[in-house]
Amino acid sequence: MGDKDRYSFDQGYARFAALNSNHRAIREQIKWLDGVFTDAGSKWRIASYHHPLYSSGIHEASLRT
């Protein structure tokens, strides 16, 4: 993600927004996301984090308590 906490781009009929899941300013990110999607028109709106929400990778077991 370079030096950015978040970014967006258009591809075809979709607008993509990527958020930094390590960034703790949730309200700030939601406000930014609302702004990014406000003028998307009829495009699909797709948001993602740079980390998966769920994982079955090697660290998955460490998330269980």
Biotite code that builds the C-alpha atoms (Angstrom):
import biotite.structure as struc

atoms = struc.array([
    struc.Atom([0.000, 0.000, 0.000], chain_id="A", res_id=1, res_name="MET", atom_name="CA", element="C"),
    struc.Atom([3.034, 2.226, -0.082], chain_id="A", res_id=2, res_name="GLY", atom_name="CA", element="C"),
    struc.Atom([2.760, 5.132, 2.318], chain_id="A", res_id=3, res_name="ASP", atom_name="CA", element="C"),
    struc.Atom([-1.028, 5.261, 2.054], chain_id="A", res_id=4, res_name="LYS", atom_name="CA", element="C"),
    struc.Atom([-3.472, 3.994, 4.668], chain_id="A", res_id=5, res_name="ASP", atom_name="CA", element="C"),
    struc.Atom([-6.126, 3.550, 2.000], chain_id="A", res_id=6, res_name="ARG", atom_name="CA", element="C"),
    struc.Atom([-6.724, 3.980, -1.710], chain_id="A", res_id=7, res_name="TYR", atom_name="CA", element="C"),
    struc.Atom([-9.404, 3.512, -4.346], chain_id="A", res_id=8, res_name="SER", atom_name="CA", element="C"),
    struc.Atom([-9.563, 2.905, -8.078], chain_id="A", res_id=9, res_name="PHE", atom_name="CA", element="C"),
    struc.Atom([-12.080, 2.200, -10.803], chain_id="A", res_id=10, res_name="ASP", atom_name="CA", element="C"),
    struc.Atom([-11.864, -0.873, -12.993], chain_id="A", res_id=11, res_name="GLN", atom_name="CA", element="C"),
    struc.Atom([-14.572, -1.533, -15.544], chain_id="A", res_id=12, res_name="GLY", atom_name="CA", element="C"),
    struc.Atom([-17.977, -1.374, -13.870], chain_id="A", res_id=13, res_name="TYR", atom_name="CA", element="C"),
    struc.Atom([-16.613, -1.379, -10.309], chain_id="A", res_id=14, res_name="ALA", atom_name="CA", element="C"),
    struc.Atom([-15.042, 0.975, -7.792], chain_id="A", res_id=15, res_name="ARG", atom_name="CA", element="C"),
    struc.Atom([-12.594, -0.703, -5.449], chain_id="A", res_id=16, res_name="PHE", atom_name="CA", element="C"),
    struc.Atom([-11.508, 0.657, -2.076], chain_id="A", res_id=17, res_name="ALA", atom_name="CA", element="C"),
    struc.Atom([-8.680, -0.851, -0.061], chain_id="A", res_id=18, res_name="ALA", atom_name="CA", element="C"),
    struc.Atom([-8.392, -0.109, 3.658], chain_id="A", res_id=19, res_name="LEU", atom_name="CA", element="C"),
    struc.Atom([-5.477, -0.648, 6.011], chain_id="A", res_id=20, res_name="ASN", atom_name="CA", element="C"),
    struc.Atom([-6.615, -3.131, 8.662], chain_id="A", res_id=21, res_name="SER", atom_name="CA", element="C"),
    struc.Atom([-3.719, -2.068, 10.919], chain_id="A", res_id=22, res_name="ASN", atom_name="CA", element="C"),
    struc.Atom([-5.029, 1.501, 11.017], chain_id="A", res_id=23, res_name="HIS", atom_name="CA", element="C"),
    struc.Atom([-7.094, 2.102, 14.145], chain_id="A", res_id=24, res_name="ARG", atom_name="CA", element="C"),
    struc.Atom([-8.902, 5.303, 13.064], chain_id="A", res_id=25, res_name="ALA", atom_name="CA", element="C"),
    struc.Atom([-12.065, 3.401, 12.125], chain_id="A", res_id=26, res_name="ILE", atom_name="CA", element="C"),
    struc.Atom([-14.371, 6.435, 12.010], chain_id="A", res_id=27, res_name="ARG", atom_name="CA", element="C"),
    struc.Atom([-11.903, 8.271, 9.787], chain_id="A", res_id=28, res_name="GLU", atom_name="CA", element="C"),
    struc.Atom([-11.766, 5.302, 7.383], chain_id="A", res_id=29, res_name="GLN", atom_name="CA", element="C"),
    struc.Atom([-15.584, 4.970, 7.300], chain_id="A", res_id=30, res_name="ILE", atom_name="CA", element="C"),
    struc.Atom([-15.934, 8.679, 6.518], chain_id="A", res_id=31, res_name="LYS", atom_name="CA", element="C"),
    struc.Atom([-13.362, 8.321, 3.726], chain_id="A", res_id=32, res_name="TRP", atom_name="CA", element="C"),
    struc.Atom([-15.100, 5.187, 2.398], chain_id="A", res_id=33, res_name="LEU", atom_name="CA", element="C"),
    struc.Atom([-18.475, 6.965, 2.310], chain_id="A", res_id=34, res_name="ASP", atom_name="CA", element="C"),
    struc.Atom([-16.867, 9.751, 0.279], chain_id="A", res_id=35, res_name="GLY", atom_name="CA", element="C"),
    struc.Atom([-15.229, 7.322, -2.148], chain_id="A", res_id=36, res_name="VAL", atom_name="CA", element="C"),
    struc.Atom([-18.503, 5.512, -2.821], chain_id="A", res_id=37, res_name="PHE", atom_name="CA", element="C"),
    struc.Atom([-20.778, 8.597, -2.896], chain_id="A", res_id=38, res_name="THR", atom_name="CA", element="C"),
    struc.Atom([-20.047, 9.434, -6.521], chain_id="A", res_id=39, res_name="ASP", atom_name="CA", element="C"),
    struc.Atom([-19.653, 5.846, -7.767], chain_id="A", res_id=40, res_name="ALA", atom_name="CA", element="C"),
    struc.Atom([-22.966, 6.083, -9.622], chain_id="A", res_id=41, res_name="GLY", atom_name="CA", element="C"),
    struc.Atom([-24.124, 2.679, -10.867], chain_id="A", res_id=42, res_name="SER", atom_name="CA", element="C"),
    struc.Atom([-20.722, 1.023, -10.401], chain_id="A", res_id=43, res_name="LYS", atom_name="CA", element="C"),
    struc.Atom([-20.346, -1.933, -8.085], chain_id="A", res_id=44, res_name="TRP", atom_name="CA", element="C"),
    struc.Atom([-18.769, -0.929, -4.785], chain_id="A", res_id=45, res_name="ARG", atom_name="CA", element="C"),
    struc.Atom([-16.144, -3.339, -3.469], chain_id="A", res_id=46, res_name="ILE", atom_name="CA", element="C"),
    struc.Atom([-14.241, -2.722, -0.234], chain_id="A", res_id=47, res_name="ALA", atom_name="CA", element="C"),
    struc.Atom([-11.443, -4.857, 1.135], chain_id="A", res_id=48, res_name="SER", atom_name="CA", element="C"),
    struc.Atom([-8.732, -4.891, 3.761], chain_id="A", res_id=49, res_name="TYR", atom_name="CA", element="C"),
    struc.Atom([-5.120, -5.683, 2.976], chain_id="A", res_id=50, res_name="HIS", atom_name="CA", element="C"),
    struc.Atom([-5.429, -8.584, 5.467], chain_id="A", res_id=51, res_name="HIS", atom_name="CA", element="C"),
    struc.Atom([-8.157, -11.223, 5.128], chain_id="A", res_id=52, res_name="PRO", atom_name="CA", element="C"),
    struc.Atom([-11.026, -11.058, 7.627], chain_id="A", res_id=53, res_name="LEU", atom_name="CA", element="C"),
    struc.Atom([-10.580, -14.783, 8.316], chain_id="A", res_id=54, res_name="TYR", atom_name="CA", element="C"),
    struc.Atom([-7.589, -17.000, 7.806], chain_id="A", res_id=55, res_name="SER", atom_name="CA", element="C"),
    struc.Atom([-6.746, -20.665, 8.058], chain_id="A", res_id=56, res_name="SER", atom_name="CA", element="C"),
    struc.Atom([-3.042, -19.906, 7.630], chain_id="A", res_id=57, res_name="GLY", atom_name="CA", element="C"),
    struc.Atom([-0.246, -20.681, 10.074], chain_id="A", res_id=58, res_name="ILE", atom_name="CA", element="C"),
    struc.Atom([-1.313, -17.883, 12.445], chain_id="A", res_id=59, res_name="HIS", atom_name="CA", element="C"),
    struc.Atom([-4.971, -18.898, 12.577], chain_id="A", res_id=60, res_name="GLU", atom_name="CA", element="C"),
    struc.Atom([-4.551, -20.982, 15.744], chain_id="A", res_id=61, res_name="ALA", atom_name="CA", element="C"),
    struc.Atom([-2.967, -18.057, 17.584], chain_id="A", res_id=62, res_name="SER", atom_name="CA", element="C"),
    struc.Atom([-6.188, -16.065, 17.161], chain_id="A", res_id=63, res_name="LEU", atom_name="CA", element="C"),
    struc.Atom([-8.152, -18.536, 19.265], chain_id="A", res_id=64, res_name="ARG", atom_name="CA", element="C"),
    struc.Atom([-8.162, -17.948, 22.998], chain_id="A", res_id=65, res_name="THR", atom_name="CA", element="C"),
])
